[in-house]
Amino acid sequence: MSKNFGLEDLWQILRRNVGLGLDPTAGESPEQQTLEELGVDSLGALEIQTTVMDTYGVRLPDEILELTGEHITAHVRDELTTTEG
């Protein structure tokens, strides 16, 4: 499966599945903040994990709430690269 995954993909998942309406102009962005800091709860984390697994075939770590958007996107990209190679 050759799919790219970037911050915009994560933003879409956060908006669609978790209902976060992030406003980058207000300093709300998943790049540097953990999902917990962005207000994602454990149910939201499960939604994100399920969506990423169903869409990209990548399992996210259980401690997803402690990860920033940069960490999540890097993890997914690394896994996609590993499975392609």
All heavy atoms as an XYZ file, in Angstrom:
656
protein
N       0.850     -1.170      0.000
C       0.000      0.000      0.000
C       0.895      1.231      0.000
O       1.693      1.414      0.885
C      -0.864     -0.037      1.256
C      -1.693      1.161      1.445
S      -2.652      1.200      2.982
C      -2.816     -0.469      3.449
N       0.783      2.038     -0.994
C       1.621      3.214     -1.116
C       0.785      4.464     -0.878
O       0.245      5.039     -1.798
C       2.269      3.250     -2.501
O       3.043      4.402     -2.622
N       0.688      4.860      0.366
C      -0.057      6.061      0.727
C       0.850      6.959      1.532
O       1.659      6.490      2.316
C      -1.289      5.705      1.560
C      -2.329      4.928      0.799
C      -3.555      4.732      1.652
C      -4.599      3.965      0.882
N      -5.783      3.716      1.640
N       0.717      8.240      1.333
C       1.459      9.202      2.126
C       0.621      9.586      3.330
O      -0.603      9.482      3.306
C       1.778     10.443      1.295
C       2.736     10.135      0.165
O       3.654      9.347      0.347
N       2.527     10.740     -0.978
N       1.276     10.058      4.366
C       0.583     10.517      5.551
C       1.324     11.728      6.077
O       2.520     11.665      6.341
C       0.542      9.419      6.626
C      -0.275      9.793      7.827
C      -1.644      9.580      7.829
C       0.307     10.350      8.944
C      -2.414      9.915      8.936
C      -0.449     10.694     10.053
C      -1.808     10.467     10.049
N       0.603     12.829      6.208
C       1.211     14.057      6.709
C       0.328     14.717      7.747
O      -0.720     14.190      8.130
N       0.760     15.881      8.194
C       0.004     16.598      9.224
C      -1.411     16.932      8.768
O      -2.346     16.881      9.561
C       0.744     17.865      9.639
C       1.964     17.623     10.531
C       2.777     18.889     10.670
C       1.535     17.114     11.896
N      -1.584     17.249      7.490
C      -2.930     17.559      6.997
C      -3.846     16.344      7.129
O      -5.028     16.478      7.460
C      -2.886     18.046      5.552
C      -4.248     18.487      5.025
C      -4.903     19.592      5.855
O      -4.214     20.490      6.347
O      -6.145     19.523      6.007
N      -3.312     15.155      6.905
C      -4.108     13.937      7.086
C      -4.508     13.769      8.545
O      -5.648     13.415      8.844
C      -3.315     12.706      6.615
C      -2.960     12.801      5.151
O      -3.881     12.867      4.316
O      -1.754     12.815      4.840
N      -3.579     14.042      9.446
C      -3.888     13.952     10.872
C      -4.945     14.979     11.248
O      -5.884     14.678     11.984
C      -2.620     14.138     11.703
C      -2.806     14.087     13.218
C      -3.407     12.756     13.663
C      -1.488     14.357     13.927
N      -4.824     16.205     10.719
C      -5.810     17.244     11.002
C      -7.202     16.796     10.561
O      -8.184     16.993     11.268
C      -5.442     18.532     10.274
C      -4.367     19.323     10.929
C      -3.155     18.875     11.324
C      -4.415     20.690     11.279
N      -2.435     19.887     11.869
C      -3.176     21.007     11.857
C      -5.362     21.675     11.136
C      -2.880     22.288     12.318
C      -5.063     22.948     11.572
C      -3.833     23.240     12.164
N      -7.268     16.200      9.376
C      -8.563     15.730      8.879
C      -9.152     14.668      9.795
O     -10.356     14.676     10.067
C      -8.422     15.191      7.455
C      -8.232     16.270      6.433
C      -8.052     15.710      5.030
O      -8.289     14.540      4.784
N      -7.624     16.553      4.105
N      -8.327     13.762     10.264
C      -8.805     12.715     11.180
C      -9.288     13.354     12.478
O     -10.344     12.993     12.999
C      -7.697     11.674     11.451
C      -7.426     10.868     10.180
C      -8.082     10.757     12.608
C      -6.192      9.986     10.251
N      -8.545     14.314     12.989
C      -8.946     14.985     14.231
C     -10.255     15.739     14.056
O     -11.116     15.724     14.938
C      -7.846     15.941     14.704
C      -6.563     15.292     15.210
C      -5.492     16.340     15.464
C      -6.827     14.487     16.461
N     -10.436     16.376     12.908
C     -11.687     17.115     12.656
C     -12.867     16.167     12.466
O     -13.931     16.364     13.055
C     -11.535     18.014     11.431
C     -10.734     19.274     11.690
C     -10.824     20.249     10.522
N     -10.178     19.726      9.336
C      -8.976     20.076      8.914
N      -8.261     20.933      9.597
N      -8.478     19.560      7.808
N     -12.678     15.173     11.615
C     -13.771     14.260     11.257
C     -14.144     13.289     12.370
O     -15.309     13.126     12.685
C     -13.369     13.449     10.033
C     -14.255     13.644      8.844
C     -13.803     12.793      7.720
N     -12.337     12.776      7.702
C     -11.579     12.133      6.855
N     -12.104     11.407      5.947
N     -10.279     12.190      6.903
N     -13.150     12.633     12.934
C     -13.429     11.542     13.854
C     -13.496     11.959     15.314
O     -14.136     11.293     16.109
C     -12.374     10.440     13.701
C     -12.415      9.820     12.331
O     -12.116     10.485     11.347
N     -12.784      8.574     12.241
N     -12.812     13.020     15.663
C     -12.767     13.429     17.058
C     -13.531     14.730     17.276
O     -13.851     15.089     18.395
C     -11.298     13.545     17.534
C     -11.207     13.863     19.000
C     -10.536     12.263     17.230
N     -13.828     15.441     16.192
C     -14.608     16.666     16.298
C     -13.802     17.878     16.735
O     -14.380     18.873     17.165
N     -12.478     17.797     16.629
C     -11.669     18.960     16.986
C     -11.641     19.933     15.828
O     -11.288     19.578     14.717
C     -10.227     18.548     17.309
C      -9.985     17.821     18.616
C      -8.494     17.566     18.792
C     -10.515     18.595     19.793
N     -12.034     21.153     16.089
C     -11.963     22.196     15.083
C     -10.726     23.033     15.333
O     -10.795     24.073     15.959
N      -9.589     22.533     14.900
C      -8.326     23.211     15.168
C      -8.199     24.482     14.343
O      -8.533     24.509     13.176
C      -7.157     22.275     14.855
C      -7.102     21.008     15.697
C      -6.000     20.099     15.180
C      -6.881     21.338     17.146
N      -7.680     25.505     14.988
C      -7.453     26.789     14.321
C      -5.974     27.132     14.416
O      -5.502     27.602     15.452
C      -8.290     27.877     14.989
C      -8.111     29.235     14.337
O      -7.385     29.337     13.320
O      -8.689     30.204     14.857
N      -5.217     26.876     13.329
C      -3.785     27.139     13.385
C      -3.433     28.590     13.671
O      -2.403     28.870     14.240
C      -3.273     26.714     12.009
C      -4.440     26.289     11.217
C      -5.661     26.365     12.063
N      -4.302     29.526     13.322
C      -4.010     30.931     13.581
C      -4.124     31.261     15.065
O      -3.590     32.255     15.526
C      -4.958     31.852     12.780
O      -6.308     31.600     13.178
C      -4.799     31.629     11.285
N      -4.816     30.410     15.821
C      -4.953     30.616     17.265
C      -3.924     29.795     18.039
O      -4.024     29.647     19.249
C      -6.367     30.249     17.710
N      -2.968     29.223     17.336
C      -1.937     28.437     17.998
C      -2.346     27.002     18.269
O      -1.648     26.286     18.964
N      -3.497     26.597     17.766
C      -3.951     25.230     17.964
C      -3.491     24.381     16.783
O      -4.042     24.472     15.701
C      -5.474     25.166     18.045
C      -6.055     25.911     19.198
C      -7.563     25.911     19.159
O      -8.138     25.964     18.060
O      -8.155     25.836     20.230
N      -2.469     23.619     17.006
C      -1.993     22.749     15.939
C      -1.415     21.480     16.549
O      -0.836     21.524     17.626
C      -0.951     23.456     15.089
O       0.211     23.677     15.848
N      -1.578     20.369     15.863
C      -1.111     19.111     16.427
C       0.383     18.875     16.274
O       0.889     17.889     16.763
C      -1.894     18.070     15.622
C      -2.150     18.711     14.314
C      -2.316     20.174     14.627
N       1.102     19.797     15.628
C       2.524     19.547     15.412
C       3.292     19.427     16.717
O       4.060     18.498     16.900
C       3.170     20.663     14.572
C       2.692     20.725     13.158
C       1.683     21.826     12.975
O       1.592     22.746     13.813
O       0.951     21.760     11.983
N       3.121     20.382     17.606
C       3.939     20.470     18.814
C       3.196     20.096     20.098
O       3.821     19.992     21.137
C       4.501     21.887     18.957
C       5.375     22.310     17.802
C       6.653     21.484     17.719
O       7.244     21.133     18.714
N       7.058     21.143     16.505
N       1.891     19.943     20.016
C       1.116     19.617     21.207
C       0.751     18.134     21.206
O       0.538     17.543     20.149
C      -0.169     20.446     21.244
C       0.084     21.920     21.419
C      -1.208     22.697     21.403
O      -1.791     22.884     20.345
N      -1.651     23.129     22.566
N       0.671     17.564     22.411
C       0.222     16.183     22.489
C      -1.284     16.152     22.217
O      -1.971     17.175     22.344
C       0.486     15.576     23.879
O      -0.312     16.263     24.850
C       1.957     15.648     24.248
N      -1.764     14.985     21.864
C      -3.208     14.870     21.632
C      -3.979     15.181     22.901
O      -5.051     15.788     22.853
C      -3.553     13.470     21.125
C      -3.042     13.129     19.726
C      -3.571     11.764     19.294
C      -3.413     14.181     18.708
N      -3.429     14.809     24.047
C      -4.084     15.122     25.317
C      -4.191     16.632     25.516
O      -5.223     17.150     25.941
C      -3.319     14.480     26.470
C      -4.032     14.586     27.791
C      -3.354     13.762     28.862
O      -2.116     13.717     28.914
O      -4.088     13.157     29.651
N      -3.121     17.364     25.185
C      -3.134     18.830     25.296
C      -4.158     19.452     24.351
O      -4.702     20.511     24.636
C      -1.749     19.404     24.992
C      -0.717     19.097     26.047
C       0.689     19.480     25.650
O       0.998     19.530     24.439
O       1.490     19.721     26.560
N      -4.418     18.769     23.231
C      -5.412     19.264     22.273
C      -6.836     18.913     22.688
O      -7.789     19.308     22.034
C      -5.126     18.700     20.882
C      -3.871     19.241     20.205
C      -3.537     18.422     18.968
C      -4.045     20.707     19.840
N      -6.979     18.151     23.770
C      -8.305     17.821     24.278
C      -8.859     16.484     23.836
O     -10.043     16.213     24.008
N      -8.005     15.639     23.263
C      -8.458     14.306     22.844
C      -8.516     13.409     24.076
O      -7.578     13.375     24.879
C      -7.491     13.709     21.788
C      -7.902     12.300     21.413
C      -7.444     14.607     20.564
N      -9.631     12.690     24.230
C      -9.751     11.752     25.345
C      -9.455     10.329     24.864
O      -9.103     10.112     23.705
C     -11.137     11.843     25.985
C     -12.271     11.498     25.033
O     -12.020     10.929     23.951
O     -13.428     11.792     25.377
N      -9.598      9.350     25.749
C      -9.241      7.970     25.405
C     -10.128      7.407     24.296
O      -9.649      6.656     23.440
C      -9.289      7.072     26.641
O     -10.572      7.091     27.222
N     -11.385      7.774     24.271
C     -12.267      7.325     23.194
C     -11.838      7.941     21.860
O     -11.807      7.267     20.829
C     -13.726      7.671     23.499
C     -14.759      7.184     22.489
C     -14.702      5.666     22.337
C     -16.147      7.622     22.910
N     -11.472      9.213     21.892
C     -10.970      9.874     20.692
C      -9.682      9.230     20.196
O      -9.477      9.067     18.997
N      -8.818      8.850     21.130
C      -7.564      8.179     20.768
C      -7.856      6.859     20.066
O      -7.224      6.527     19.063
C      -6.706      7.950     22.004
N      -8.834      6.135     20.574
C      -9.214      4.868     19.952
C      -9.757      5.098     18.543
O      -9.448      4.348     17.618
C     -10.252      4.145     20.814
C     -10.697      2.776     20.330
C      -9.514      1.819     20.238
C     -11.752      2.219     21.263
N     -10.541      6.152     18.360
C     -11.057      6.506     17.028
C      -9.915      6.796     16.056
O      -9.932      6.356     14.914
C     -11.964      7.742     17.118
C     -13.266      7.508     17.819
C     -14.344      7.011     16.893
O     -14.208      7.169     15.667
O     -15.325      6.467     17.408
N      -8.914      7.545     16.520
C      -7.766      7.874     15.681
C      -7.001      6.604     15.321
O      -6.655      6.387     14.158
C      -6.850      8.893     16.395
C      -7.574     10.225     16.573
C      -5.546      9.083     15.621
C      -6.909     11.160     17.557
N      -6.741      5.767     16.326
C      -6.015      4.518     16.081
C      -6.749      3.639     15.071
O      -6.133      3.085     14.155
C      -5.826      3.749     17.392
C      -4.811      4.398     18.311
C      -4.795      3.764     19.680
O      -5.834      3.514     20.278
N      -3.596      3.520     20.194
N      -8.056      3.531     15.220
C      -8.854      2.707     14.317
C      -8.836      3.268     12.899
O      -8.672      2.527     11.931
C     -10.304      2.598     14.836
O     -10.272      2.026     16.146
C     -11.162      1.753     13.926
N      -8.992      4.574     12.769
C      -8.996      5.204     11.448
C      -7.660      5.022     10.740
O      -7.617      4.679      9.556
C      -9.330      6.707     11.565
O     -10.621      6.843     12.158
C      -9.324      7.387     10.205
N      -6.568      5.238     11.462
C      -5.241      5.087     10.851
C      -5.010      3.627     10.461
O      -4.494      3.343      9.379
C      -4.135      5.615     11.793
C      -2.754      5.254     11.277
C      -4.262      7.131     11.952
N      -5.422      2.692     11.307
C      -5.252      1.272     10.984
C      -6.090      0.893      9.764
O      -5.604      0.231      8.841
C      -5.640      0.407     12.176
C      -5.557     -1.078     11.883
S      -3.924     -1.621     11.343
C      -3.313     -2.315     12.836
N      -7.340      1.323      9.726
C      -8.228      0.982      8.605
C      -7.786      1.638      7.297
O      -7.893      1.034      6.234
C      -9.670      1.406      8.907
C     -10.318      0.561      9.991
O      -9.738     -0.487     10.374
O     -11.394      0.960     10.472
N      -7.297      2.864      7.373
C      -6.943      3.612      6.174
C      -5.527      3.336      5.684
O      -5.296      3.210      4.488
C      -7.101      5.126      6.428
O      -8.419      5.380      6.910
C      -6.887      5.924      5.151
N      -4.598      3.224      6.616
C      -3.184      3.116      6.248
C      -2.549      1.775      6.617
O      -1.412      1.515      6.234
C      -2.381      4.251      6.897
C      -2.832      5.606      6.422
C      -3.780      6.337      7.130
C      -2.343      6.151      5.245
C      -4.205      7.573      6.679
C      -2.760      7.385      4.787
C      -3.699      8.085      5.510
O      -4.140      9.307      5.065
N      -3.250      0.957      7.412
C      -2.693     -0.324      7.823
C      -1.570     -0.197      8.830
O      -0.728     -1.078      8.952
N      -1.570      0.903      9.582
C      -0.513      1.164     10.558
C      -1.126      1.192     11.957
O      -2.121      1.885     12.191
C       0.194      2.511     10.272
C       1.173      2.862     11.374
C       0.888      2.460      8.919
N      -0.503      0.450     12.867
C      -0.952      0.441     14.263
C      -0.218      1.551     15.009
O       1.011      1.613     14.995
C      -0.646     -0.900     14.912
C      -1.183     -1.001     16.316
C      -0.816     -2.351     16.946
N      -1.417     -2.541     18.241
C      -1.076     -1.910     19.347
N      -0.125     -1.012     19.318
N      -1.677     -2.168     20.497
N      -0.985      2.421     15.644
C      -0.404      3.485     16.457
C      -0.163      2.966     17.874
O      -0.888      2.097     18.357
C      -1.338      4.697     16.499
C      -1.494      5.450     15.180
C      -2.548      6.530     15.314
C      -0.173      6.053     14.746
N       0.844      3.512     18.567
C       1.152      3.055     19.926
C      -0.005      3.324     20.890
O      -0.798      4.248     20.692
C       2.378      3.874     20.322
C       2.783      4.668     19.146
C       1.737      4.547     18.101
N      -0.064      2.510     21.937
C      -1.110      2.681     22.946
C      -1.031      4.032     23.640
O      -2.045      4.578     24.066
C      -1.029      1.562     23.993
C      -1.397      0.205     23.418
O      -2.150      0.162     22.414
O      -0.936     -0.807     23.957
N       0.171      4.580     23.757
C       0.354      5.861     24.444
C       0.166      7.049     23.502
O       0.796      8.093     23.649
C       1.718      5.933     25.140
C       2.915      5.717     24.251
C       3.249      4.250     23.998
O       2.735      3.355     24.670
O       4.031      4.004     23.082
N      -0.750      6.916     22.567
C      -0.982      7.941     21.544
C      -1.306      9.313     22.137
O      -0.911     10.340     21.594
C      -2.088      7.499     20.563
C      -2.219      8.510     19.419
C      -3.394      7.269     21.256
C      -3.195      8.104     18.354
N      -1.982      9.371     23.277
C      -2.349     10.656     23.867
C      -1.127     11.463     24.287
O      -1.187     12.686     24.399
C      -3.270     10.457     25.076
C      -4.687     10.007     24.752
C      -5.459      9.714     26.028
C      -5.415     11.066     23.934
N      -0.005     10.780     24.502
C       1.219     11.446     24.928
C       2.080     11.903     23.747
O       3.119     12.511     23.939
C       2.037     10.503     25.813
C       1.283     10.053     27.051
C       1.961      8.891     27.756
O       3.154      8.627     27.496
O       1.290      8.241     28.559
N       1.638     11.599     22.522
C       2.417     11.931     21.329
C       1.948     13.228     20.691
O       0.766     13.559     20.725
C       2.303     10.798     20.301
C       2.772      9.422     20.748
C       2.548      8.402     19.647
C       4.228      9.450     21.176
N       2.893     13.933     20.075
C       2.544     15.137     19.315
C       2.180     14.731     17.890
O       2.439     13.603     17.467
C       3.739     16.118     19.252
O       4.795     15.507     18.509
C       4.217     16.526     20.629
N       1.626     15.669     17.157
C       1.300     15.414     15.764
C       2.527     15.042     14.957
O       2.473     14.176     14.088
N       3.654     15.685     15.249
C       4.892     15.359     14.545
C       5.304     13.910     14.796
O       5.735     13.221     13.885
C       6.021     16.301     14.973
C       5.882     17.682     14.383
C       7.008     18.605     14.802
O       7.723     18.310     15.783
O       7.165     19.645     14.137
N       5.173     13.458     16.044
C       5.529     12.078     16.378
C       4.610     11.086     15.668
O       5.066     10.060     15.155
C       5.477     11.847     17.886
C       6.553     12.550     18.640
N       6.288     13.485     19.590
C       7.908     12.464     18.556
C       7.427     13.945     20.082
N       8.428     13.343     19.461
N       3.330     11.393     15.645
C       2.360     10.483     15.023
C       2.607     10.386     13.520
O       2.667      9.290     12.964
C       0.913     10.939     15.313
C       0.628     10.794     16.812
C      -0.088     10.128     14.484
C      -0.650     11.461     17.261
N       2.776     11.528     12.861
C       2.989     11.485     11.413
C       4.306     10.797     11.072
O       4.376     10.032     10.111
C       2.934     12.896     10.782
O       3.854     13.751     11.447
C       1.539     13.472     10.854
N       5.358     11.032     11.863
C       6.646     10.363     11.613
C       6.500      8.854     11.788
O       7.038      8.079     10.989
C       7.719     10.904     12.553
N       5.770      8.435     12.812
C       5.560      6.998     13.049
C       4.836      6.351     11.867
O       5.256      5.305     11.373
C       4.767      6.783     14.337
C       4.385      5.366     14.574
N       5.271      4.436     15.078
C       3.221      4.698     14.343
C       4.660      3.261     15.148
N       3.429      3.400     14.716
N       3.762      6.984     11.411
C       2.993      6.420     10.301
C       3.849      6.377      9.038
O       3.886      5.357      8.343
C       1.681      7.204     10.057
C       0.979      6.706      8.804
C       0.758      7.089     11.276
N       4.571      7.457      8.744
C       5.440      7.471      7.562
C       6.509      6.389      7.631
O       6.778      5.710      6.645
C       6.108      8.840      7.412
C       5.227      9.830      6.709
C       6.032     11.067      6.325
N       5.254     12.212      6.776
C       5.704     13.200      7.526
N       6.940     13.213      7.940
N       4.922     14.172      7.878
N       7.123      6.230      8.812
C       8.144      5.187      8.976
C       7.568      3.804      8.728
O       8.181      2.975      8.058
C       8.758      5.239     10.374
C       9.666      6.441     10.589
O      10.033      7.104      9.596
O       9.999      6.714     11.757
N       6.388      3.550      9.271
C       5.752      2.245      9.092
C       5.378      2.008      7.630
O       5.528      0.903      7.127
C       4.513      2.123      9.982
C       4.836      2.033     11.464
C       5.598      0.770     11.817
O       5.221     -0.316     11.344
O       6.588      0.872     12.565
N       4.884      3.047      6.965
C       4.527      2.902      5.549
C       5.763      2.628      4.702
O       5.731      1.819      3.791
C       3.810      4.167      5.046
C       2.392      4.384      5.571
C       1.872      5.744      5.126
C       1.457      3.276      5.118
N       6.865      3.306      5.024
C       8.119      3.103      4.304
C       8.642      1.684      4.526
O       9.106      1.032      3.597
C       9.181      4.130      4.747
O       8.670      5.441      4.509
C      10.468      3.950      4.002
N       8.549      1.200      5.767
C       9.021     -0.140      6.115
C       8.229     -1.205      5.377
O       8.798     -2.163      4.850
C       8.916     -0.378      7.630
O       9.696      0.615      8.295
C       9.409     -1.747      8.010
N       6.914     -1.027      5.288
C       6.084     -2.044      4.634
C       6.222     -2.000      3.114
O       5.988     -2.993      2.444
C       4.597     -1.897      5.008
O       4.142     -0.584      4.671
C       4.376     -2.156      6.476
N       6.608     -0.834      2.561
C       6.798     -0.717      1.129
C       8.115     -1.345      0.677
O       8.233     -1.863     -0.407
C       6.782      0.753      0.683
C       5.408      1.355      0.705
C       5.447      2.823      0.327
O       6.544      3.346      0.043
O       4.394      3.457      0.341
N       9.127     -1.224      1.556
C      10.471     -1.661      1.192
C      10.614     -3.119      1.296
O      11.085     -3.914      0.635
